[in-house]
Amino acid sequence: MKKHKFLIITLSLLILATVIWGFRLDRFGFSNLKWGDYLKLKGVTYECQYNENNERVAISEEQIGELLGTTKFKLQGNVRSPYYKMRNGDASILDSKTEIYDIKNKEYKKAIAVKIDSNYYLYNNK
């Protein structure tokens, strides 16, 4: 009887260890992630461009084209899983409802502009 009880306890501990290893806690949202500055729009991921002083690259208002949309969901502070897949409208650090614009200048054909406060900043296709 004691041998049977020992086997049940050992087997239970082995199953518990396997479950904990297989479903690590960080998958369930306990990781503290550091987000880059990017967003996803119409299936394309764009990353903010920074200059050598680690400041966002600004775009003049004259280069701004039509409104393409707005961000819908901010990942920072809301997503803690490193396995999260970005969806259209997701932004890593931009607030939801941040406006996204086309750029008139064809030099930036794979880029968009994001309006933060009253300034526009360059985001390139990753």
Backbone as a printed PyTorch tensor [residue, N CA C, xyz], in Angstrom:
tensor([[[  0.8160,  -1.1930,   0.0000],
         [  0.0000,   0.0000,   0.0000],
         [  0.8620,   1.2610,   0.0000]],

        [[  1.9520,   1.2630,   0.8010],
         [  2.8350,   2.4250,   0.8490],
         [  3.5160,   2.6430,  -0.4940]],

        [[  3.8730,   1.5320,  -1.1690],
         [  4.5170,   1.6380,  -2.4720],
         [  3.5590,   2.2470,  -3.4850]],

        [[  2.3060,   1.8820,  -3.4090],
         [  1.2670,   2.3930,  -4.3090],
         [  1.0770,   3.9080,  -4.0960]],

        [[  1.0450,   4.3370,  -2.8460],
         [  0.8930,   5.7560,  -2.5120],
         [  2.1010,   6.5520,  -2.9960]],

        [[  3.3000,   5.9780,  -2.8250],
         [  4.5260,   6.6290,  -3.2770],
         [  4.5110,   6.8040,  -4.7970]],

        [[  4.0720,   5.8040,  -5.5240],
         [  3.9920,   5.8880,  -6.9850],
         [  3.0020,   6.9620,  -7.4270]],

        [[  1.8790,   7.0700,  -6.7800],
         [  0.8670,   8.0760,  -7.1220],
         [  1.4140,   9.4780,  -6.8800]],

        [[  2.0830,   9.6820,  -5.7530],
         [  2.6520,  10.9950,  -5.4440],
         [  3.7570,  11.3400,  -6.4420]],

        [[  4.6350,  10.3940,  -6.7320],
         [  5.7300,  10.6220,  -7.6820],
         [  5.1780,  10.9350,  -9.0750]],

        [[  4.2080,  10.1680,  -9.5020],
         [  3.5890,  10.3940, -10.8090],
         [  2.8910,  11.7560, -10.8610]],

        [[  2.2220,  12.1300,  -9.7960],
         [  1.5540,  13.4370,  -9.7330],
         [  2.5590,  14.5750,  -9.8270]],

        [[  3.6660,  14.4540,  -9.1140],
         [  4.7050,  15.4890,  -9.1660],
         [  5.3360,  15.5740, -10.5570]],

        [[  5.5370,  14.4370, -11.1900],
         [  6.0920,  14.4100, -12.5350],
         [  5.1320,  15.0710, -13.5300]],

        [[  3.8600,  14.7970, -13.4240],
         [  2.8550,  15.4250, -14.3000],
         [  2.8090,  16.9270, -14.0490]],

        [[  2.8300,  17.3330, -12.7920],
         [  2.8090,  18.7580, -12.4540],
         [  4.0370,  19.4730, -13.0240]],

        [[  5.2160,  18.8860, -12.8970],
         [  6.4380,  19.4840, -13.4360],
         [  6.3650,  19.5990, -14.9590]],

        [[  5.8280,  18.5880, -15.6170],
         [  5.6830,  18.6120, -17.0700],
         [  4.7110,  19.7060, -17.5040]],

        [[  3.6130,  19.8610, -16.8030],
         [  2.6380,  20.8980, -17.1260],
         [  3.2490,  22.2800, -16.9330]],

        [[  3.9450,  22.5000, -15.8460],
         [  4.5780,  23.7990, -15.5900],
         [  5.6240,  24.0950, -16.6660]],

        [[  6.4230,  23.1070, -17.0490],
         [  7.4350,  23.3100, -18.0790],
         [  6.7730,  23.5510, -19.4430]],

        [[  5.7540,  22.7970, -19.7550],
         [  5.0860,  22.9120, -21.0560],
         [  4.2780,  24.1850, -21.2170]],

        [[  3.7320,  24.7000, -20.1470],
         [  2.9100,  25.9130, -20.1760],
         [  3.5470,  26.9560, -19.2650]],

        [[  4.7360,  27.4020, -19.6640],
         [  5.4600,  28.3660, -18.8370],
         [  4.5900,  29.5690, -18.5070]],

        [[  4.8280,  30.1300, -17.3420],
         [  4.0220,  31.2530, -16.8740],
         [  4.1250,  32.4730, -17.7800]],

        [[  5.2800,  32.6820, -18.4500],
         [  5.4070,  33.8500, -19.3070],
         [  4.4650,  33.7970, -20.5030]],

        [[  4.0150,  32.6390, -20.8950],
         [  3.0470,  32.5380, -21.9850],
         [  1.6850,  33.0580, -21.5620]],

        [[  1.4270,  33.0510, -20.2920],
         [  0.1330,  33.4810, -19.7900],
         [  0.1350,  34.9320, -19.3430]],

        [[  1.1540,  35.6600, -19.6630],
         [  1.1090,  37.0900, -19.4020],
         [  1.8090,  37.5610, -18.1480]],

        [[  2.8580,  36.8890, -17.7590],
         [  3.5870,  37.3320, -16.5870],
         [  4.9670,  37.8790, -16.9260]],

        [[  5.2540,  38.0490, -18.2130],
         [  6.5390,  38.6100, -18.6360],
         [  6.4700,  40.1300, -18.6110]],

        [[  7.5740,  40.7560, -18.3360],
         [  7.6650,  42.2110, -18.3840],
         [  8.4140,  42.5590, -19.6660]],

        [[  7.6700,  42.8400, -20.7420],
         [  8.2640,  43.0460, -22.0600],
         [  8.6840,  44.4870, -22.2840]],

        [[  9.7270,  44.6550, -23.0820],
         [ 10.1590,  45.9860, -23.5350],
         [  9.8090,  46.0520, -25.0130]],

        [[  8.9660,  47.0230, -25.3640],
         [  8.4750,  47.1350, -26.7350],
         [  9.2950,  48.1180, -27.5360]],

        [[  9.5360,  47.7870, -28.8160],
         [ 10.0960,  48.7410, -29.7670],
         [  8.9670,  49.6640, -30.2030]],

        [[  9.2490,  50.5750, -31.1110],
         [  8.2440,  51.5370, -31.5740],
         [  7.7970,  51.1440, -32.9800]],

        [[  6.7350,  50.3510, -33.0660],
         [  6.2350,  49.9040, -34.3500],
         [  4.7270,  49.7510, -34.3220]],

        [[  4.1510,  49.5960, -35.5160],
         [  2.7060,  49.4070, -35.6460],
         [  2.4230,  48.5330, -36.8550]],

        [[  1.2090,  48.0160, -36.9210],
         [  0.8020,  47.1720, -38.0490],
         [ -0.4250,  47.7880, -38.6960]],

        [[ -0.3540,  47.9320, -40.0320],
         [ -1.4430,  48.5190, -40.8020],
         [ -1.5770,  47.7550, -42.1130]],

        [[ -2.7710,  47.2580, -42.3870],
         [ -3.0690,  46.5310, -43.6320],
         [ -2.0770,  45.4090, -43.9040]],

        [[ -1.7420,  44.6670, -42.8530],
         [ -0.8620,  43.5160, -42.9820],
         [  0.6270,  43.8260, -43.0440]],

        [[  0.9960,  45.0940, -42.9540],
         [  2.4020,  45.5060, -43.0330],
         [  2.8250,  46.0960, -41.6830]],

        [[  4.0090,  45.7000, -41.2250],
         [  4.5500,  46.2330, -39.9800],
         [  5.5060,  47.3750, -40.3000]],

        [[  5.3210,  48.4830, -39.6160],
         [  6.1440,  49.6810, -39.7890],
         [  6.8660,  49.9740, -38.4870]],

        [[  8.1160,  50.4260, -38.6230],
         [  8.9300,  50.7450, -37.4530],
         [  9.3220,  52.2150, -37.4840]],

        [[  9.2320,  52.8640, -36.3390],
         [  9.5950,  54.2790, -36.2420],
         [ 11.0760,  54.4560, -36.5280]],

        [[ 11.3820,  55.5260, -37.2540],
         [ 12.7750,  55.8380, -37.5740],
         [ 13.3010,  56.8640, -36.5680]],

        [[ 14.4790,  56.5850, -36.0550],
         [ 15.1220,  57.4610, -35.0770],
         [ 16.4350,  57.9840, -35.6510]],

        [[ 16.7850,  59.2190, -35.2930],
         [ 18.0500,  59.7820, -35.7430],
         [ 19.1650,  59.4070, -34.7630]],

        [[ 20.3670,  59.9270, -35.0140],
         [ 21.5190,  59.5800, -34.1770],
         [ 21.3820,  60.0680, -32.7370]],

        [[ 20.4960,  61.0200, -32.4850],
         [ 20.2530,  61.5010, -31.1240],
         [ 19.1230,  60.7470, -30.4300]],

        [[ 18.7120,  59.6510, -31.0490],
         [ 17.6340,  58.8090, -30.5380],
         [ 16.2990,  59.5690, -30.4430]],

        [[ 16.0760,  60.4590, -31.4150],
         [ 14.8120,  61.1890, -31.5210],
         [ 14.0940,  60.7180, -32.7760]],

        [[ 12.7790,  60.7230, -32.7400],
         [ 12.0080,  60.3330, -33.9150],
         [ 12.3220,  61.2700, -35.0870]],

        [[ 12.3590,  60.6990, -36.2960],
         [ 12.5810,  61.5020, -37.5010],
         [ 11.2560,  62.1570, -37.8800]],

        [[ 11.2530,  63.4860, -37.9270],
         [ 10.0340,  64.2530, -38.2210],
         [  9.8490,  64.4140, -39.7280]],

        [[  8.5930,  64.5330, -40.1280],
         [  8.2070,  64.7790, -41.5200],
         [  7.4170,  66.0840, -41.5300]],

        [[  7.6950,  66.9420, -42.5120],
         [  6.9770,  68.2170, -42.5610],
         [  5.5200,  67.9960, -42.9740]],

        [[  4.6690,  68.8850, -42.5380],
         [  3.2330,  68.7730, -42.8070],
         [  2.9290,  68.8220, -44.3060]],

        [[  3.7650,  69.4980, -45.0900],
         [  3.5600,  69.5850, -46.5360],
         [  3.6970,  68.2200, -47.2120]],

        [[  4.4140,  67.2940, -46.5980],
         [  4.6260,  65.9630, -47.1700],
         [  3.5300,  64.9650, -46.7910]],

        [[  2.6030,  65.3830, -45.9570],
         [  1.5730,  64.4810, -45.4550],
         [  0.4430,  64.3470, -46.4670]],

        [[  0.0860,  63.1010, -46.7420],
         [ -0.9990,  62.7910, -47.6650],
         [ -2.2920,  62.5080, -46.9210]],

        [[ -3.0510,  61.5620, -47.4580],
         [ -4.3680,  61.2580, -46.8930],
         [ -4.2730,  60.4080, -45.6250]],

        [[ -5.3040,  60.5040, -44.8230],
         [ -5.4090,  59.7070, -43.5990],
         [ -5.6450,  58.2470, -43.9890]],

        [[ -4.7860,  57.3450, -43.5040],
         [ -4.9120,  55.9180, -43.8080],
         [ -5.7140,  55.1700, -42.7540]],

        [[ -5.7270,  55.6950, -41.5480],
         [ -6.4260,  55.0300, -40.4610],
         [ -5.8970,  55.4990, -39.1180]],

        [[ -6.2730,  54.7710, -38.0960],
         [ -5.8030,  55.0720, -36.7440],
         [ -5.3940,  53.7750, -36.0570]],

        [[ -4.5710,  53.9050, -35.0330],
         [ -4.2210,  52.7370, -34.2420],
         [ -5.4350,  52.3430, -33.4010]],

        [[ -5.5560,  51.0660, -33.1330],
         [ -6.7230,  50.5700, -32.4080],
         [ -6.3900,  49.9910, -31.0300]],

        [[ -5.1350,  49.5350, -30.8750],
         [ -4.7770,  48.8440, -29.6370],
         [ -3.3160,  49.0930, -29.3090]],

        [[ -3.0420,  49.4640, -28.0660],
         [ -1.6790,  49.6970, -27.5950],
         [ -1.1850,  48.4510, -26.8690]],

        [[ -0.0710,  47.8900, -27.3250],
         [  0.4560,  46.6690, -26.7330],
         [  1.0940,  46.9110, -25.3680]],

        [[  1.9080,  47.9730, -25.2640],
         [  2.6050,  48.2610, -24.0080],
         [  1.5860,  48.4850, -22.8850]],

        [[  1.7440,  47.7430, -21.8210],
         [  0.8370,  47.8550, -20.6910],
         [ -0.3900,  46.9690, -20.7960]],

        [[ -0.6470,  46.4060, -21.9860],
         [ -1.8160,  45.5510, -22.1770],
         [ -1.4660,  44.1200, -22.5520]],

        [[ -0.3150,  43.9150, -23.1680],
         [  0.1020,  42.5760, -23.5920],
         [  1.3800,  42.2270, -22.8590]],

        [[  1.3990,  41.0540, -22.2490],
         [  2.5780,  40.6210, -21.4990],
         [  3.1490,  39.3150, -22.0430]],

        [[  2.5820,  38.8110, -23.1080],
         [  3.0640,  37.5560, -23.6780],
         [  3.9950,  37.8230, -24.8600]],

        [[  5.1960,  37.2420, -24.8440],
         [  6.1010,  37.4140, -25.9830],
         [  5.6150,  36.6750, -27.2210]],

        [[  4.5840,  35.8720, -27.0990],
         [  4.0530,  35.0980, -28.2130],
         [  2.8570,  35.7690, -28.8800]],

        [[  2.5270,  36.9700, -28.4540],
         [  1.4010,  37.6970, -29.0300],
         [  1.6900,  38.0310, -30.4910]],

        [[  0.7300,  37.8130, -31.3610],
         [  0.8570,  38.1520, -32.7890],
         [  0.1250,  39.4560, -33.0330]],

        [[  0.8540,  40.4380, -33.5930],
         [  0.2460,  41.7390, -33.8740],
         [ -0.8720,  41.6080, -34.9010]],

        [[ -1.9010,  42.4130, -34.7020],
         [ -3.0310,  42.4880, -35.6270],
         [ -3.0520,  43.8790, -36.2560]],

        [[ -3.7980,  44.0170, -37.3510],
         [ -3.9300,  45.3260, -37.9790],
         [ -4.4920,  46.3220, -36.9760]],

        [[ -3.8510,  47.4720, -36.8970],
         [ -4.2750,  48.5090, -35.9570],
         [ -3.5380,  48.4730, -34.6390]],

        [[ -2.7430,  47.4310, -34.4030],
         [ -1.9550,  47.3470, -33.1750],
         [ -0.7360,  48.2590, -33.2710]],

        [[ -0.3930,  48.8800, -32.1580],
         [  0.8240,  49.6870, -32.0540],
         [  1.5170,  49.3290, -30.7530]],

        [[  2.8280,  49.2500, -30.8010],
         [  3.5490,  48.8230, -29.6060],
         [  3.4860,  49.8590, -28.4920]],

        [[  3.7750,  51.1300, -28.8150],
         [  3.7960,  52.1390, -27.7480],
         [  2.9020,  53.3420, -28.0330]],

        [[  2.3250,  53.4150, -29.2220],
         [  1.4370,  54.5410, -29.5460],
         [  0.0670,  54.3190, -28.9280]],

        [[ -0.5420,  55.3840, -28.4830],
         [ -1.8840,  55.2970, -27.9190],
         [ -2.8850,  54.9170, -29.0020]],

        [[ -3.9830,  54.3010, -28.5980],
         [ -5.0320,  53.9900, -29.5710],
         [ -5.6060,  55.3020, -30.1100]],

        [[ -6.0870,  55.2610, -31.3280],
         [ -6.6430,  56.4020, -32.0630],
         [ -5.5770,  57.3860, -32.5330]],

        [[ -4.2990,  56.9600, -32.5440],
         [ -3.2420,  57.7750, -33.1400],
         [ -3.4290,  57.7340, -34.6510]],

        [[ -3.4010,  58.8950, -35.2940],
         [ -3.6510,  58.9750, -36.7320],
         [ -2.4270,  58.5540, -37.5440]],

        [[ -2.7050,  57.8140, -38.6380],
         [ -1.6710,  57.3080, -39.5380],
         [ -1.9290,  57.8800, -40.9240]],

        [[ -0.8880,  58.4440, -41.5410],
         [ -1.0420,  59.1320, -42.8270],
         [ -0.1150,  58.5700, -43.8990]],

        [[ -0.5530,  58.7180, -45.1400],
         [  0.2700,  58.4430, -46.3000],
         [  1.2590,  59.6040, -46.4400]],

        [[  2.3740,  59.3600, -47.1220],
         [  3.3510,  60.4090, -47.3870],
         [  3.3390,  60.6980, -48.8850]],

        [[  3.1890,  61.9500, -49.2560],
         [  3.1240,  62.3570, -50.6620],
         [  4.4360,  62.1180, -51.3950]],

        [[  5.5430,  62.4050, -50.7390],
         [  6.8630,  62.2950, -51.3430],
         [  7.1420,  60.8350, -51.6980]],

        [[  7.3180,  60.5410, -52.9800],
         [  7.5260,  59.1520, -53.4250],
         [  8.8730,  58.5900, -52.9960]],

        [[  9.7630,  59.4410, -52.4960],
         [ 11.0230,  58.9620, -51.9260],
         [ 10.7280,  58.0230, -50.7530]],

        [[  9.5930,  58.2270, -50.1320],
         [  9.1710,  57.4240, -48.9800],
         [  8.0620,  56.4500, -49.3740]],

        [[  8.2290,  55.7260, -50.4770],
         [  7.1420,  54.8870, -50.9640],
         [  6.8020,  53.7140, -50.0350]],

        [[  7.7260,  53.2890, -49.1950],
         [  7.4490,  52.2020, -48.2520],
         [  7.3300,  52.7380, -46.8320]],

        [[  6.8620,  53.9760, -46.7040],
         [  6.7940,  54.6020, -45.3910],
         [  5.4240,  55.2430, -45.1710]],

        [[  5.1400,  55.4890, -43.9190],
         [  3.9340,  56.2040, -43.5070],
         [  4.3450,  57.2480, -42.4820]],

        [[  3.4070,  58.1000, -42.1380],
         [  3.6560,  59.1070, -41.1030],
         [  2.6230,  58.9260, -39.9970]],

        [[  3.0490,  59.1800, -38.7830],
         [  2.1730,  59.0850, -37.6210],
         [  2.1250,  60.4520, -36.9660]],

        [[  0.9100,  60.8810, -36.6170],
         [  0.7450,  62.1810, -35.9820],
         [  0.7420,  62.0100, -34.4650]],

        [[  1.7030,  62.6590, -33.8290],
         [  1.7940,  62.6570, -32.3690],
         [  1.7740,  64.1120, -31.9380]],

        [[  0.7830,  64.4630, -31.1470],
         [  0.5050,  65.8560, -30.8090],
         [  0.2710,  66.5950, -32.1290]],

        [[  1.0650,  67.5700, -32.4760],
         [  0.8580,  68.2730, -33.7510],
         [  2.0120,  68.0070, -34.7210]],

        [[  2.8290,  66.9910, -34.4340],
         [  3.9790,  66.6600, -35.2800],
         [  3.7560,  65.3330, -35.9990]],

        [[  4.4570,  65.1730, -37.1420],
         [  4.3790,  63.9510, -37.9360],
         [  5.7380,  63.2730, -37.9230]],

        [[  5.7240,  61.9290, -37.7730],
         [  6.9630,  61.1840, -37.6770],
         [  6.9730,  60.0250, -38.6690]],

        [[  8.1700,  59.6850, -39.1290],
         [  8.3890,  58.6870, -40.1590],
         [  8.4240,  57.2810, -39.5930]],

        [[  7.6470,  56.3980, -40.2170],
         [  7.6610,  54.9530, -39.8970],
         [  7.9040,  54.2160, -41.2050]],

        [[  8.9650,  53.4060, -41.2700],
         [  9.2930,  52.6470, -42.4760],
         [  8.8080,  51.2170, -42.3710]],

        [[  8.5320,  50.6440, -43.5300],
         [  8.1810,  49.2280, -43.6150],
         [  9.3650,  48.4090, -43.1260]],

        [[  9.1180,  47.5030, -42.2030],
         [ 10.2030,  46.6750, -41.6140],
         [ 10.8060,  45.7450, -42.6170]]])
